[in-house]
Amino acid sequence: MREAPVTPNGDRIRWVELPGAEPARLYLHGLGASSPVYFAAAAAHPLLAGRRSLLLDLLGFGISDRPTDLGYTLEQHADTIAAAVRAAGLDRVEVVGHSMGGAIAIVLAHRHPGLVSRLLLVDSNLDPIEPGRQRSGSSGIAGYTEEEFLAGGRAEVAERVGPFWWSTMRLAGPEGLYRSAVHLARGSEPIMRELLLGLDLPRTFLHPESNAPAGADGLRAAGVRVVEVPECGHNIMLDNPDGFAAAAAEALSAG
């Protein structure tokens, strides 16, 4: 495990690093998740292995620090990730981002030109989401006020999301989990979809076969490769490891 201070207060991001050739790959998890848990098998898959790989946990999640004085905006996540990447001695990385991690990866590429050499989005958020307390994911969490979430909403969410997601979500700092969900539902400014369309680098969006992204034709028209992966749900790399690895390897080698 490696770590680096990424805020003025010295809060530290931590990551599990797999040795290999460069250019390095940076893996970013989704809301309430952890990259070493969600991406370890994918990074070690024969089709993807051999690259230096950073399985990084965002501030507030997993093995990273959980500051309570951070806003946890998508922009703050992106800037602290950039600081960690540079602390690792890297000036360019390929980024694989799942769900919220993909939204942050888009903002990272926009705010830190040249740092991201190519972008692989795994069923990632591109648009704002209307909060709704009875829903799952970021919209469900954002349906609470922060006070409600800390007082009892977190336990209600735990009952809805199921044991696997909760196994990593429970490791998150409650403030970081809540604020990240609110800002993910709200989206970046400009919104992630708009930023993605304007990026000048290889971009691929992987999605489950049964759930194509909204506006897929517009993505393709802007040069984003949109690729369906069969036999999977939202957690593509866990549900169909071989299918994910094949699609990811092709995307990460495409011109």
FENBEL-V508951 format. One record per residue. RES is the residue in one letter. SS is DSSP state (a for helix, b for strand, c for the rest). PHI is phi as a letter, one per 30 degrees, with the letter a starting at -180 (* if undefined). NEAR is the number of other ideal C-beta (glycine too) atoms within 10 Angstrom. Layout:
res;ss;phi;near
RES;SS;PHI;NEAR
RES;SS;PHI;NEAR
This chain:
res;ss;phi;near
M;c;*;10
R;b;b;14
E;b;a;14
A;b;a;16
P;b;d;15
V;c;b;23
T;c;b;17
P;c;e;6
N;c;d;10
G;c;i;9
D;c;d;17
R;b;c;18
I;b;c;29
R;b;b;18
W;b;b;24
V;b;c;21
E;b;c;14
L;b;c;17
P;c;d;8
G;c;l;14
A;b;d;8
E;b;c;12
P;b;d;15
A;b;d;21
R;b;c;24
L;b;c;27
Y;b;c;30
L;b;b;30
H;c;d;25
G;c;c;30
L;c;e;24
G;c;i;27
A;c;c;27
S;c;a;24
S;a;d;30
P;a;e;20
V;a;d;18
Y;a;d;23
F;a;c;28
A;a;e;17
A;a;d;14
A;a;d;23
A;a;d;24
A;c;c;13
H;c;d;17
P;c;e;9
L;c;d;17
L;c;b;22
A;c;d;13
G;c;j;13
R;b;c;16
R;b;e;17
S;b;b;27
L;b;c;25
L;b;c;27
L;b;c;31
D;b;c;27
L;c;d;28
L;c;e;25
G;c;j;27
F;c;b;29
G;c;h;25
I;c;c;18
S;c;d;26
D;c;d;22
R;c;b;17
P;c;d;18
T;c;c;10
D;c;c;8
L;c;c;21
G;c;d;13
Y;c;i;24
T;c;d;19
L;a;d;24
E;a;d;17
Q;a;d;20
H;a;e;29
A;a;d;24
D;a;d;17
T;a;d;28
I;a;d;30
A;a;e;17
A;a;d;16
A;a;d;26
V;a;d;26
R;a;d;14
A;a;d;15
A;c;d;19
G;c;i;8
L;c;c;16
D;c;c;11
R;c;a;13
V;b;b;25
E;b;d;21
V;b;c;28
V;b;c;31
G;b;b;28
H;b;c;30
S;c;h;25
M;a;e;26
G;a;d;29
G;a;d;26
A;a;d;32
I;a;d;31
A;a;d;31
I;a;d;30
V;a;d;25
L;a;e;27
A;a;d;25
H;a;d;19
R;a;d;17
H;c;b;16
P;c;e;10
G;c;j;9
L;c;d;19
V;b;c;25
S;b;d;17
R;b;a;22
L;b;b;25
L;b;c;26
L;b;c;29
V;b;c;30
D;c;h;22
S;c;c;25
N;c;d;28
L;c;c;22
D;c;b;13
P;c;d;15
I;c;b;17
E;c;d;9
P;c;d;17
G;c;a;12
R;c;e;16
Q;c;d;9
R;c;d;16
S;c;c;14
G;a;i;22
S;a;d;26
S;a;d;19
G;a;d;21
I;a;d;29
A;a;d;25
G;c;d;20
Y;c;c;21
T;c;d;12
E;a;d;15
E;a;d;10
E;a;d;14
F;a;d;24
L;a;d;14
A;a;d;11
G;a;a;11
G;a;d;20
R;a;d;18
A;a;d;9
E;a;d;15
V;a;d;24
A;a;e;14
E;a;d;8
R;a;d;14
V;a;d;17
G;c;j;11
P;a;d;7
F;a;d;12
W;a;d;20
W;a;d;15
S;a;d;14
T;a;c;21
M;a;d;20
R;c;d;13
L;c;d;19
A;c;d;24
G;c;d;19
P;a;d;16
E;a;d;19
G;a;d;23
L;a;d;25
Y;a;d;26
R;a;d;22
S;a;d;31
A;a;d;27
V;a;d;22
H;a;d;22
L;a;d;28
A;a;d;22
R;a;d;16
G;c;i;20
S;c;d;23
E;c;b;12
P;c;d;12
I;c;d;16
M;a;e;25
R;a;e;23
E;a;d;15
L;a;d;19
L;a;d;24
L;a;d;18
G;a;c;12
L;c;d;18
D;c;c;8
L;c;a;14
P;b;d;19
R;b;b;24
T;b;b;21
F;b;c;24
L;b;c;26
H;b;b;21
P;b;d;19
E;c;e;13
S;c;d;10
N;c;b;12
A;c;d;14
P;c;d;20
A;c;d;10
G;c;i;15
A;a;d;14
D;a;d;9
G;a;d;13
L;a;d;22
R;a;d;12
A;a;d;10
A;c;c;14
G;c;j;12
V;c;d;22
R;b;d;16
V;b;c;18
V;b;b;16
E;b;c;18
V;b;c;21
P;c;d;12
E;c;h;12
C;c;a;22
G;c;c;12
H;c;d;17
N;c;d;19
I;a;e;26
M;a;d;27
L;a;c;17
D;a;d;15
N;c;b;19
P;a;e;15
D;a;d;12
G;a;d;19
F;a;d;26
A;a;d;20
A;a;d;16
A;a;d;24
A;a;d;25
A;a;d;14
E;a;d;13
A;a;d;22
L;a;d;20
S;a;c;10
A;c;d;13
G;c;d;4
